[in-house]
């Protein structure tokens, strides 16, 4: 009984881990979204951007 339970738990946890690795984002959709953002950024008439640089050293 215990061996069956351990085998079942192992199988279910392996299935869960493998299903998490199955995510896929196509390269074309990423490139399209960057292109769309670039076009919207170019269409701005008045915009204000702020860039922050932060450096933390070891104490």
PDB file of N, CA, C and O in Angstrom:
ATOM      1  N   UNK A   1       0.824  -1.190   0.000  1.00  0.00           N
ATOM      2  CA  UNK A   1       0.000   0.000   0.000  1.00  0.00           C
ATOM      3  C   UNK A   1       0.877   1.265   0.000  1.00  0.00           C
ATOM      4  O   UNK A   1       0.613   2.212  -0.740  1.00  0.00           O
ATOM      5  N   UNK A   2       1.921   1.263   0.841  1.00  0.00           N
ATOM      6  CA  UNK A   2       2.788   2.422   0.945  1.00  0.00           C
ATOM      7  C   UNK A   2       3.548   2.648  -0.362  1.00  0.00           C
ATOM      8  O   UNK A   2       3.726   3.792  -0.781  1.00  0.00           O
ATOM      9  N   UNK A   3       3.994   1.580  -1.004  1.00  0.00           N
ATOM     10  CA  UNK A   3       4.732   1.693  -2.259  1.00  0.00           C
ATOM     11  C   UNK A   3       3.834   2.264  -3.353  1.00  0.00           C
ATOM     12  O   UNK A   3       4.295   3.067  -4.163  1.00  0.00           O
ATOM     13  N   UNK A   4       2.597   1.878  -3.393  1.00  0.00           N
ATOM     14  CA  UNK A   4       1.645   2.391  -4.366  1.00  0.00           C
ATOM     15  C   UNK A   4       1.396   3.880  -4.147  1.00  0.00           C
ATOM     16  O   UNK A   4       1.310   4.651  -5.103  1.00  0.00           O
ATOM     17  N   UNK A   5       1.283   4.271  -2.893  1.00  0.00           N
ATOM     18  CA  UNK A   5       1.055   5.677  -2.560  1.00  0.00           C
ATOM     19  C   UNK A   5       2.252   6.533  -2.961  1.00  0.00           C
ATOM     20  O   UNK A   5       2.079   7.614  -3.524  1.00  0.00           O
ATOM     21  N   UNK A   6       3.456   6.063  -2.679  1.00  0.00           N
ATOM     22  CA  UNK A   6       4.672   6.793  -3.031  1.00  0.00           C
ATOM     23  C   UNK A   6       4.795   6.895  -4.546  1.00  0.00           C
ATOM     24  O   UNK A   6       5.153   7.954  -5.060  1.00  0.00           O
ATOM     25  N   UNK A   7       4.510   5.831  -5.260  1.00  0.00           N
ATOM     26  CA  UNK A   7       4.586   5.842  -6.725  1.00  0.00           C
ATOM     27  C   UNK A   7       3.573   6.815  -7.304  1.00  0.00           C
ATOM     28  O   UNK A   7       3.890   7.545  -8.244  1.00  0.00           O
ATOM     29  N   UNK A   8       2.377   6.842  -6.771  1.00  0.00           N
ATOM     30  CA  UNK A   8       1.341   7.754  -7.246  1.00  0.00           C
ATOM     31  C   UNK A   8       1.736   9.205  -6.982  1.00  0.00           C
ATOM     32  O   UNK A   8       1.582  10.051  -7.863  1.00  0.00           O
ATOM     33  N   UNK A   9       2.238   9.506  -5.795  1.00  0.00           N
ATOM     34  CA  UNK A   9       2.680  10.863  -5.476  1.00  0.00           C
ATOM     35  C   UNK A   9       3.839  11.288  -6.370  1.00  0.00           C
ATOM     36  O   UNK A   9       3.889  12.434  -6.819  1.00  0.00           O
ATOM     37  N   UNK A  10       4.761  10.380  -6.628  1.00  0.00           N
ATOM     38  CA  UNK A  10       5.884  10.693  -7.511  1.00  0.00           C
ATOM     39  C   UNK A  10       5.387  10.999  -8.926  1.00  0.00           C
ATOM     40  O   UNK A  10       5.835  11.960  -9.552  1.00  0.00           O
ATOM     41  N   UNK A  11       4.463  10.182  -9.425  1.00  0.00           N
ATOM     42  CA  UNK A  11       3.917  10.386 -10.757  1.00  0.00           C
ATOM     43  C   UNK A  11       3.190  11.728 -10.857  1.00  0.00           C
ATOM     44  O   UNK A  11       3.369  12.459 -11.831  1.00  0.00           O
ATOM     45  N   UNK A  12       2.376  12.051  -9.858  1.00  0.00           N
ATOM     46  CA  UNK A  12       1.634  13.313  -9.879  1.00  0.00           C
ATOM     47  C   UNK A  12       2.552  14.527  -9.772  1.00  0.00           C
ATOM     48  O   UNK A  12       2.330  15.526 -10.455  1.00  0.00           O
ATOM     49  N   UNK A  13       3.570  14.455  -8.932  1.00  0.00           N
ATOM     50  CA  UNK A  13       4.493  15.586  -8.815  1.00  0.00           C
ATOM     51  C   UNK A  13       5.327  15.741 -10.082  1.00  0.00           C
ATOM     52  O   UNK A  13       5.622  16.865 -10.489  1.00  0.00           O
ATOM     53  N   UNK A  14       5.707  14.643 -10.706  1.00  0.00           N
ATOM     54  CA  UNK A  14       6.439  14.720 -11.976  1.00  0.00           C
ATOM     55  C   UNK A  14       5.570  15.335 -13.063  1.00  0.00           C
ATOM     56  O   UNK A  14       6.050  16.138 -13.863  1.00  0.00           O
ATOM     57  N   UNK A  15       4.319  14.970 -13.096  1.00  0.00           N
ATOM     58  CA  UNK A  15       3.385  15.524 -14.067  1.00  0.00           C
ATOM     59  C   UNK A  15       3.212  17.029 -13.853  1.00  0.00           C
ATOM     60  O   UNK A  15       3.138  17.789 -14.819  1.00  0.00           O
ATOM     61  N   UNK A  16       3.149  17.451 -12.614  1.00  0.00           N
ATOM     62  CA  UNK A  16       3.011  18.867 -12.295  1.00  0.00           C
ATOM     63  C   UNK A  16       4.251  19.653 -12.739  1.00  0.00           C
ATOM     64  O   UNK A  16       4.123  20.732 -13.319  1.00  0.00           O
ATOM     65  N   UNK A  17       5.420  19.130 -12.477  1.00  0.00           N
ATOM     66  CA  UNK A  17       6.663  19.804 -12.869  1.00  0.00           C
ATOM     67  C   UNK A  17       6.761  19.885 -14.387  1.00  0.00           C
ATOM     68  O   UNK A  17       7.112  20.934 -14.928  1.00  0.00           O
ATOM     69  N   UNK A  18       6.461  18.811 -15.069  1.00  0.00           N
ATOM     70  CA  UNK A  18       6.555  18.808 -16.530  1.00  0.00           C
ATOM     71  C   UNK A  18       5.517  19.719 -17.175  1.00  0.00           C
ATOM     72  O   UNK A  18       5.787  20.316 -18.218  1.00  0.00           O
ATOM     73  N   UNK A  19       4.348  19.836 -16.581  1.00  0.00           N
ATOM     74  CA  UNK A  19       3.341  20.722 -17.151  1.00  0.00           C
ATOM     75  C   UNK A  19       3.753  22.184 -16.979  1.00  0.00           C
ATOM     76  O   UNK A  19       3.375  23.022 -17.797  1.00  0.00           O
ATOM     77  N   UNK A  20       4.512  22.504 -15.944  1.00  0.00           N
ATOM     78  CA  UNK A  20       5.014  23.858 -15.743  1.00  0.00           C
ATOM     79  C   UNK A  20       6.063  24.234 -16.774  1.00  0.00           C
ATOM     80  O   UNK A  20       6.236  25.414 -17.075  1.00  0.00           O
ATOM     81  N   UNK A  21       6.760  23.255 -17.316  1.00  0.00           N
ATOM     82  CA  UNK A  21       7.791  23.512 -18.321  1.00  0.00           C
ATOM     83  C   UNK A  21       7.202  23.635 -19.719  1.00  0.00           C
ATOM     84  O   UNK A  21       7.930  23.940 -20.664  1.00  0.00           O
ATOM     85  N   UNK A  22       5.925  23.410 -19.868  1.00  0.00           N
ATOM     86  CA  UNK A  22       5.310  23.393 -21.183  1.00  0.00           C
ATOM     87  C   UNK A  22       4.905  24.743 -21.724  1.00  0.00           C
ATOM     88  O   UNK A  22       4.424  24.833 -22.854  1.00  0.00           O
ATOM     89  N   UNK A  23       5.089  25.808 -20.940  1.00  0.00           N
ATOM     90  CA  UNK A  23       4.705  27.136 -21.409  1.00  0.00           C
ATOM     91  C   UNK A  23       5.586  27.582 -22.564  1.00  0.00           C
ATOM     92  O   UNK A  23       6.799  27.378 -22.532  1.00  0.00           O
ATOM     93  N   UNK A  24       4.983  28.194 -23.593  1.00  0.00           N
ATOM     94  CA  UNK A  24       5.741  28.617 -24.768  1.00  0.00           C
ATOM     95  C   UNK A  24       5.200  29.947 -25.253  1.00  0.00           C
ATOM     96  O   UNK A  24       3.994  30.097 -25.453  1.00  0.00           O
ATOM     97  N   UNK A  25       6.074  30.899 -25.439  1.00  0.00           N
ATOM     98  CA  UNK A  25       5.703  32.185 -26.003  1.00  0.00           C
ATOM     99  C   UNK A  25       6.409  32.304 -27.342  1.00  0.00           C
ATOM    100  O   UNK A  25       7.635  32.221 -27.413  1.00  0.00           O
ATOM    101  N   UNK A  26       5.638  32.499 -28.401  1.00  0.00           N
ATOM    102  CA  UNK A  26       6.259  32.547 -29.717  1.00  0.00           C
ATOM    103  C   UNK A  26       7.064  33.830 -29.878  1.00  0.00           C
ATOM    104  O   UNK A  26       6.709  34.885 -29.353  1.00  0.00           O
ATOM    105  N   UNK A  27       8.144  33.706 -30.612  1.00  0.00           N
ATOM    106  CA  UNK A  27       9.033  34.843 -30.839  1.00  0.00           C
ATOM    107  C   UNK A  27       8.335  35.916 -31.659  1.00  0.00           C
ATOM    108  O   UNK A  27       8.561  37.107 -31.448  1.00  0.00           O
ATOM    109  N   UNK A  28       7.497  35.503 -32.582  1.00  0.00           N
ATOM    110  CA  UNK A  28       6.827  36.489 -33.434  1.00  0.00           C
ATOM    111  C   UNK A  28       5.885  37.370 -32.631  1.00  0.00           C
ATOM    112  O   UNK A  28       5.778  38.564 -32.911  1.00  0.00           O
ATOM    113  N   UNK A  29       5.200  36.813 -31.641  1.00  0.00           N
ATOM    114  CA  UNK A  29       4.298  37.639 -30.832  1.00  0.00           C
ATOM    115  C   UNK A  29       5.076  38.635 -29.982  1.00  0.00           C
ATOM    116  O   UNK A  29       4.616  39.755 -29.762  1.00  0.00           O
ATOM    117  N   UNK A  30       6.247  38.238 -29.503  1.00  0.00           N
ATOM    118  CA  UNK A  30       7.079  39.152 -28.724  1.00  0.00           C
ATOM    119  C   UNK A  30       7.576  40.290 -29.606  1.00  0.00           C
ATOM    120  O   UNK A  30       7.550  41.451 -29.197  1.00  0.00           O
ATOM    121  N   UNK A  31       8.028  39.965 -30.813  1.00  0.00           N
ATOM    122  CA  UNK A  31       8.521  40.983 -31.743  1.00  0.00           C
ATOM    123  C   UNK A  31       7.394  41.922 -32.154  1.00  0.00           C
ATOM    124  O   UNK A  31       7.608  43.129 -32.272  1.00  0.00           O
ATOM    125  N   UNK A  32       6.208  41.390 -32.370  1.00  0.00           N
ATOM    126  CA  UNK A  32       5.055  42.223 -32.725  1.00  0.00           C
ATOM    127  C   UNK A  32       4.695  43.183 -31.598  1.00  0.00           C
ATOM    128  O   UNK A  32       4.396  44.349 -31.852  1.00  0.00           O
ATOM    129  N   UNK A  33       4.721  42.709 -30.361  1.00  0.00           N
ATOM    130  CA  UNK A  33       4.371  43.588 -29.250  1.00  0.00           C
ATOM    131  C   UNK A  33       5.421  44.684 -29.064  1.00  0.00           C
ATOM    132  O   UNK A  33       5.075  45.810 -28.705  1.00  0.00           O
ATOM    133  N   UNK A  34       6.676  44.376 -29.299  1.00  0.00           N
ATOM    134  CA  UNK A  34       7.720  45.404 -29.218  1.00  0.00           C
ATOM    135  C   UNK A  34       7.531  46.414 -30.341  1.00  0.00           C
ATOM    136  O   UNK A  34       7.683  47.616 -30.123  1.00  0.00           O
ATOM    137  N   UNK A  35       7.199  45.938 -31.547  1.00  0.00           N
ATOM    138  CA  UNK A  35       6.943  46.848 -32.672  1.00  0.00           C
ATOM    139  C   UNK A  35       5.759  47.757 -32.410  1.00  0.00           C
ATOM    140  O   UNK A  35       5.806  48.949 -32.712  1.00  0.00           O
ATOM    141  N   UNK A  36       4.691  47.194 -31.846  1.00  0.00           N
ATOM    142  CA  UNK A  36       3.507  48.006 -31.524  1.00  0.00           C
ATOM    143  C   UNK A  36       3.835  49.059 -30.473  1.00  0.00           C
ATOM    144  O   UNK A  36       3.388  50.202 -30.579  1.00  0.00           O
ATOM    145  N   UNK A  37       4.607  48.686 -29.469  1.00  0.00           N
ATOM    146  CA  UNK A  37       4.990  49.646 -28.435  1.00  0.00           C
ATOM    147  C   UNK A  37       5.859  50.751 -29.020  1.00  0.00           C
ATOM    148  O   UNK A  37       5.741  51.913 -28.631  1.00  0.00           O
ATOM    149  N   UNK A  38       6.718  50.392 -29.941  1.00  0.00           N
ATOM    150  CA  UNK A  38       7.577  51.385 -30.589  1.00  0.00           C
ATOM    151  C   UNK A  38       6.751  52.375 -31.408  1.00  0.00           C
ATOM    152  O   UNK A  38       7.017  53.577 -31.385  1.00  0.00           O
ATOM    153  N   UNK A  39       5.759  51.874 -32.125  1.00  0.00           N
ATOM    154  CA  UNK A  39       4.890  52.752 -32.921  1.00  0.00           C
ATOM    155  C   UNK A  39       4.101  53.698 -32.018  1.00  0.00           C
ATOM    156  O   UNK A  39       3.999  54.890 -32.310  1.00  0.00           O
ATOM    157  N   UNK A  40       3.547  53.180 -30.934  1.00  0.00           N
ATOM    158  CA  UNK A  40       2.793  54.026 -30.012  1.00  0.00           C
ATOM    159  C   UNK A  40       3.691  55.071 -29.372  1.00  0.00           C
ATOM    160  O   UNK A  40       3.270  56.206 -29.150  1.00  0.00           O
ATOM    161  N   UNK A  41       4.919  54.694 -29.078  1.00  0.00           N
ATOM    162  CA  UNK A  41       5.866  55.626 -28.491  1.00  0.00           C
ATOM    163  C   UNK A  41       6.217  56.735 -29.484  1.00  0.00           C
ATOM    164  O   UNK A  41       6.379  57.889 -29.087  1.00  0.00           O
ATOM    165  N   UNK A  42       6.335  56.402 -30.758  1.00  0.00           N
ATOM    166  CA  UNK A  42       6.662  57.394 -31.786  1.00  0.00           C
ATOM    167  C   UNK A  42       5.497  58.353 -32.022  1.00  0.00           C
ATOM    168  O   UNK A  42       5.713  59.486 -32.451  1.00  0.00           O
ATOM    169  N   UNK A  43       4.269  57.918 -31.749  1.00  0.00           N
ATOM    170  CA  UNK A  43       3.086  58.751 -31.974  1.00  0.00           C
ATOM    171  C   UNK A  43       2.843  59.757 -30.846  1.00  0.00           C
ATOM    172  O   UNK A  43       1.970  60.615 -30.970  1.00  0.00           O
ATOM    173  N   UNK A  44       3.586  59.666 -29.772  1.00  0.00           N
ATOM    174  CA  UNK A  44       3.376  60.572 -28.651  1.00  0.00           C
ATOM    175  C   UNK A  44       3.759  62.001 -29.028  1.00  0.00           C
ATOM    176  O   UNK A  44       4.821  62.237 -29.605  1.00  0.00           O
ATOM    177  N   UNK A  45       2.894  62.941 -28.700  1.00  0.00           N
ATOM    178  CA  UNK A  45       3.176  64.346 -28.949  1.00  0.00           C
ATOM    179  C   UNK A  45       3.919  64.973 -27.765  1.00  0.00           C
ATOM    180  O   UNK A  45       4.830  65.780 -27.948  1.00  0.00           O
ATOM    181  N   UNK A  46       3.532  64.604 -26.597  1.00  0.00           N
ATOM    182  CA  UNK A  46       4.113  65.186 -25.408  1.00  0.00           C
ATOM    183  C   UNK A  46       4.253  64.075 -24.368  1.00  0.00           C
ATOM    184  O   UNK A  46       3.261  63.491 -23.931  1.00  0.00           O
ATOM    185  N   UNK A  47       5.472  63.799 -23.989  1.00  0.00           N
ATOM    186  CA  UNK A  47       5.687  62.724 -23.025  1.00  0.00           C
ATOM    187  C   UNK A  47       6.858  63.080 -22.122  1.00  0.00           C
ATOM    188  O   UNK A  47       7.755  63.833 -22.500  1.00  0.00           O
ATOM    189  N   UNK A  48       6.826  62.535 -20.957  1.00  0.00           N
ATOM    190  CA  UNK A  48       7.905  62.752 -20.005  1.00  0.00           C
ATOM    191  C   UNK A  48       8.369  61.390 -19.512  1.00  0.00           C
ATOM    192  O   UNK A  48       7.571  60.588 -19.029  1.00  0.00           O
ATOM    193  N   UNK A  49       9.646  61.141 -19.635  1.00  0.00           N
ATOM    194  CA  UNK A  49      10.205  59.860 -19.228  1.00  0.00           C
ATOM    195  C   UNK A  49      11.178  60.084 -18.085  1.00  0.00           C
ATOM    196  O   UNK A  49      11.850  61.113 -18.015  1.00  0.00           O
ATOM    197  N   UNK A  50      11.243  59.131 -17.214  1.00  0.00           N
ATOM    198  CA  UNK A  50      12.146  59.217 -16.081  1.00  0.00           C
ATOM    199  C   UNK A  50      12.960  57.932 -16.016  1.00  0.00           C
ATOM    200  O   UNK A  50      12.410  56.833 -16.072  1.00  0.00           O
ATOM    201  N   UNK A  51      14.264  58.080 -15.899  1.00  0.00           N
ATOM    202  CA  UNK A  51      15.155  56.933 -15.796  1.00  0.00           C
ATOM    203  C   UNK A  51      15.852  56.986 -14.447  1.00  0.00           C
ATOM    204  O   UNK A  51      16.448  57.999 -14.082  1.00  0.00           O
ATOM    205  N   UNK A  52      15.773  55.911 -13.730  1.00  0.00           N
ATOM    206  CA  UNK A  52      16.398  55.834 -12.416  1.00  0.00           C
ATOM    207  C   UNK A  52      17.519  54.805 -12.448  1.00  0.00           C
ATOM    208  O   UNK A  52      17.327  53.685 -12.921  1.00  0.00           O
ATOM    209  N   UNK A  53      18.665  55.178 -11.954  1.00  0.00           N
ATOM    210  CA  UNK A  53      19.791  54.267 -11.826  1.00  0.00           C
ATOM    211  C   UNK A  53      20.042  54.032 -10.351  1.00  0.00           C
ATOM    212  O   UNK A  53      20.075  54.976  -9.562  1.00  0.00           O
ATOM    213  N   UNK A  54      20.215  52.814  -9.988  1.00  0.00           N
ATOM    214  CA  UNK A  54      20.434  52.484  -8.589  1.00  0.00           C
ATOM    215  C   UNK A  54      21.578  51.487  -8.486  1.00  0.00           C
ATOM    216  O   UNK A  54      21.601  50.472  -9.183  1.00  0.00           O
ATOM    217  N   UNK A  55      22.510  51.785  -7.622  1.00  0.00           N
ATOM    218  CA  UNK A  55      23.622  50.867  -7.389  1.00  0.00           C
ATOM    219  C   UNK A  55      23.729  50.612  -5.890  1.00  0.00           C
ATOM    220  O   UNK A  55      23.745  51.544  -5.086  1.00  0.00           O
ATOM    221  N   UNK A  56      23.799  49.359  -5.538  1.00  0.00           N
ATOM    222  CA  UNK A  56      23.944  49.003  -4.139  1.00  0.00           C
ATOM    223  C   UNK A  56      25.253  48.262  -3.963  1.00  0.00           C
ATOM    224  O   UNK A  56      25.533  47.292  -4.668  1.00  0.00           O
ATOM    225  N   UNK A  57      26.038  48.719  -3.033  1.00  0.00           N
ATOM    226  CA  UNK A  57      27.307  48.076  -2.772  1.00  0.00           C
ATOM    227  C   UNK A  57      27.215  47.148  -1.579  1.00  0.00           C
ATOM    228  O   UNK A  57      26.272  47.201  -0.789  1.00  0.00           O
ATOM    229  N   UNK A  58      28.210  46.308  -1.471  1.00  0.00           N
ATOM    230  CA  UNK A  58      28.252  45.396  -0.318  1.00  0.00           C
ATOM    231  C   UNK A  58      28.609  46.174   0.927  1.00  0.00           C
ATOM    232  O   UNK A  58      29.539  46.981   0.917  1.00  0.00           O
ATOM    233  N   UNK A  59      27.889  45.942   1.979  1.00  0.00           N
ATOM    234  CA  UNK A  59      28.106  46.706   3.206  1.00  0.00           C
ATOM    235  C   UNK A  59      29.174  46.118   4.074  1.00  0.00           C
ATOM    236  O   UNK A  59      29.467  46.654   5.142  1.00  0.00           O
TER     237      UNK A  59
END
